[in-house]
Amino acid sequence: MDGTIDTRALIDPIDRDAMAKAPSYHRAPSARLLIGLIAGIVAVTVGGFVLLGTLPTPSRGGSGPTPLLGIGLLAAAAVAVVAVLSWRTRRIKRFRLSQFAAANGMTYTADLSYPPFPGMIFGIGSSRQSTDVLRGGRPRAVEFGNYRYTVRHGKRSTTHHWGYVAVKLDVPLPNIVLDAIGNNGFGTNLPAAFQRAQRLSLEGDFDRHFTLYCPAGYERDALYLFTPDIMARFIDHAAELDVEIIDDWLFLYTKREVSTLDPDTWAWLFSVIDALMTKLDQWARWRDDRLQPQTSGVPEHPLAPGAQAGPPAIGLLTPPPGVAPPGRRLRRSGTWIPIAFIVGTLIVWIVTRMN
């Protein structure tokens, strides 16, 4: 990404001929499918009235449809119309995003079930699905997408929606989380809570915008990664985004759609990635001193041709890329909000019973 972005596909009039030749998921539903949809809704509606005994019965004055049946048929027709309009809106969005991706050197995927990312939002719940996924490969792999998953609470279930940007890093890094303060409400909006002992305070105004968590013992490493210039870039460009570094990925999270038809959103996202891209290169030089150093430029086998007796030069010992086990994952803690809700509900029940 070089900072330029072509948003014409998001706002220009649609080329109907091009959309007609597009992949099947961009095309309009066939007439046979629409007729089948309407017929199915009508059949279900009439069948429901039959089971409820509300269909008209012969009488002296003749028979005719009851008002209830008419209302049901109108409701069925309304449902069919809404379904068709939603289908059309979704089709147009997919086509525009696919054209936008092609114009900016990216690929488009409509749906992706259970994306194999290590980020905190990707390992929760069921029915995990990314939609409207755009991927770029230069100068490094980047993925934009909308994501949802469902969490069940007994007989009830809640579907959570996220937008994300995934950036591939050159080397694995310690698990670090930047919880953006600006998008929090009553507590963090992240789906995971982390032990307070892992909080690290940084210099300047950074703590006013982010709460940084890093594994215990990796404070110096976090300071190496988040130099003042990188902190300034996060504050200026990503202060409303939650950030997670895990393995060799950098994730940016938001509770709104990332893959959208809004040109301003894409201009903002591209500016965020471009601002961080040049600084991510220096992260590739980070090494975990806790790993066994490897010898550079010296034959592995001591009896290999050209091998010299004695220890190698000190300057040739460097740790391999990777993270020692203590730094690979942050330690999590239970969130207090559900506990407070349960306690509050119990208090209300007790007071109600006493009265």
N, C-alpha and C positions, 0 to 999 in steps of 0.2 A: 504494500500500500504506500503510495507516494503522496498522499494528501489530497489528490484529486478524486472527484466522485461525480458520476453521471447519473442524475436522478430523473431524467426525462421519461424513463419507462414507468415511473411511479405516478406521473401526473398527465402525460400527453394522452390524447385520444387513442383508444385501443384499435389496433389493426385487426379487424374481424377475420380477415383471410388468414393472417398469421396464427390467430388463436384457433381457428378451425383445423389447422395443420399441426397444432401443438400436441404433446402427449395426452393420453386419454384423460388424465386427472384435471386437465385444463378445459375440457370440452363440456358443453351443456348436456344435461341428461336427455336421453332420447325421448321421443313422443310416446313410445310404447311404455317406457319406464314411468313417465309422468301419469299416463292413463292408469297404469297398474297401481301407482301410489294413491291416486284419488279413489279408484275403485276399492282398494283395500280399506281406506279410511271410512268410506261410506258403508262397506259391508260390516266393518266392526261396529259402527254406530248403530246401524239397523239391528244387528244381532244383539247388541246391548239392550235395545228397547224391547226386543222380543223376549229376552230373558227376564226383563223387569215387568213384563206384562203391560206395557204402555202403548202397544200398537193399536190402531183402531179396530173395533169389533162391529159386526153387523148390527144395525138397529132399524127401527121403523123409518127413521128419517134418512136411511141410507148410511153409507160409510164414507169416510174421508180421513185424510191425515190429521192427526192431532197436533195442536200447537207445539207440544213437546217434541214430536218427531221433526217438525219443521226447524225448530231451534237446533236440534241435534245435527241435521243435515247442513245447516248454515255453519255450525261450529266445525264440522268436518271439512267443509269447503275452505273455511278460514285457515285451518291447520295446513291444508294442502298448499294454499297460496303462500303462507309464511315459509313452509318448507322449500318451495321453489325459489322464493326470493333469497333465502339464506344460501341455498345451493348456488345460485347465480353470483351472489356477493363473494362467496368463498372461491368460486372458479375464477373470477376476475382478479382477486387478490393473488392467487397462485400464479396466474399468467403474468401479472405485472412483476411479481417478485422474481420469477424465472428470467424475465427479460432484463430486469435490473441486475441480477447476478451476472448474466452473460455480458452485459455492457461494462461491468467492472471487474472482469477477469475472475469471476467466482462460479461455483456450481450451485444448483438448487435441488433440494430434496424436500418433497411435500411432507412426509411423515417418517419418523424413525422411532421404533419401539425400543425401550430400555437402552438408551445410549450408554456406552461403556466408559463413562468418565468417573474419576475417583472423587470428584467434588462432593461437598456435604449434601447438596440438594438431590443428587442422583442416586443415593442409596436408601431412600426412604419410601415407604408405602408401596402401593401396587398400581397397576395401569400406568406405568411411567412412559411418557411419550414426548418426544421433541417434534415440533411442527415448524414448517417454513424455515428449514435449515439452509443457511448460505455458508459456503466454505471457500476460503481463499488460501493460496499456497505460497505467496511471495510477500515479503522476504521470509516469512515463516508461516506455518499453518495457523489459521484463525477460523473459528466457527462462530456464527451468530445463530441464535435459535430461540424459540419460545418453548417452554417446558411445563408439563403438568404431571402431578401424581396424586393419588388418592390415599388418604389415611382413614382407617375405620376405627370408630369408637363404639364398641358394642354393636348395636343395630344401626347406628348412624355412621355416616361417612362424610368426609370433607375433602374437596378437591382443591389443591393449592396450585397457583399459577406463578411462573417465574419467567423472566427473560434472562438470557445469559450470553456472555462472550467468552469463548475458550481460546487461549493463546498457548501454543506449544513453546516450551522453553528448551534451551540447549542442553541443560543438565538438570538432574533432580535437585530440588532445594528443600530445606526444612519446611514443615507444615506451618504456615503463618496465615493468620486471618486478620483482616482490617474490617472491623465492624463500623460502617459509616453512621455517625451520630445523627446526621441530617435526615435520614429516612426512618429512624426509630420512632415508635410511638410509646406505648406503655411497656417499656423494656425493648430488648432487641427484636428485630423482625426476622432474624436468622432462625432456621429450624434446629439449630444446635446451640447449646450453652457450654462455655469453657471455664475451667477452674480459674479463679481470680489470681491465683499465684503466678499464672502465666502471662499476666498483663505486663506490658513494657511501656513505660513512658518515654516519649521522644522529645527532642528539643523543639523550640519554636511554637508555632500554632498547631502543630500536627494533632495534639491531643484534643483540640477543640473540634476536630473534624472526624477523627477516627480513634477507635479503641483497638490497639494492636495486641494480638496474642501470639506468643512464640513458645516453643517447648522450653522447659526448664533447662538451663545450661547453654542455650543458644542465643542468649542476649547479645553477645558480641557479634555473632553471625548476622542477626537481624540489623544491627547498626551498620554492618558492612554493606548489606543489601540496600537498606533504606538510608542512603546518604542524603544530605540536605537538598540537593538538586532533584533527586527522585521524589522525596517527600513533597517538594513544591509542585511537581508535576501531578501527583495524585490529588493534592488539594485543589489545584487550578482546573483540572479536567475530570476528575472522577470522585468528587466529594459526595455525590449522591449515590455512588455505587458501592456495594459491599465487595470485598476482594478476598480471594483465597488462593494461596500458593500451596500446592500439594503435588508431590512427586515432580514430574517435569511439565506441569501445567499451571497456568495463571488463569483464574476464573474471575469474571466480573458479573455480579448478580444484581438484578433489579426486580421489583414486583410488578413492573409494567412490561408490555410487549417490547421486545428488541427488534424482532423481524416484523416490520410494519410498513405501511404505505406512506408514512410521514417523512418527507425529505429532511426536515430539520432534525429528526431523531437520528437518521443515518449520518448526517453531517456531523452531529455531536459524537456519535460512536466512532466514526473514522478519525475525528480529531483526538479522541482519547487514545486509540490504538497508535496513531502516529506519534503522539507525544511520549508514549511509553516505549515505543519500538527501539529507538536508538539507545535508550538507557538499559534495556534488557540485555543488550550484548555484553555489558560488563558483568552481568550476573553469571555468564558462562564461565568466568574465571574463578568462581567460588569453589572451594574444596573443603570437605569436612575433615578436619585434622584428627577426628576420632577414628577414621578408617585406616587400615593398614597401608602405609605408603608403598608406592610402586616405583621401581627403578626405571628411569628413562634413559635410553641409549646404551644399556648394558645387557648382554645376552642373558636370557632367563636361566639357562643351564650353566652351572659353574665349569663344566668341562667342554663347553661349546668352543669352536675355533675362535681364537682371538680373545678369549676370556682372560682377565688378569686376576692375579691373586690379590687378596685383601679386600676391604670394604669399598664400595663405590664412593664417588665424590659426594659430599653432603648435599650439594646443590642439585643433585640428580634425583633426590628422593621427593616424590610428590604423591599425595593421596589420590586415589582414583576418583572419577566422578561418582557421586552417590551420597547417601545420607545414612549415618549410623542409626540403628533402631530407635534410640530415644528421641531423635528429631523427626521421625517420619510422620508421627501423628500427634496432634494436640490431645491433652487429657480433657475429657468432657465431664460436665457436671449436670445434675438434674436441674431443670428450669423450675423456678419457684412460682410461676404464674398459675399452672394447673393446681399446684398444692394450695395456693391462696384461694383459688376458685372453690375447691372442695371444702376447705375450712369455712369460707364464707357461706356456702350453701348449707353446711351443717349447722352453723350458728343461726341462720334464718329459720331452719326447720325446728331447732330447739325452742327458739323464741315463739314461733307459731304454735307449737304444741303446749307451751306454758300458758299461752293466752286462751 
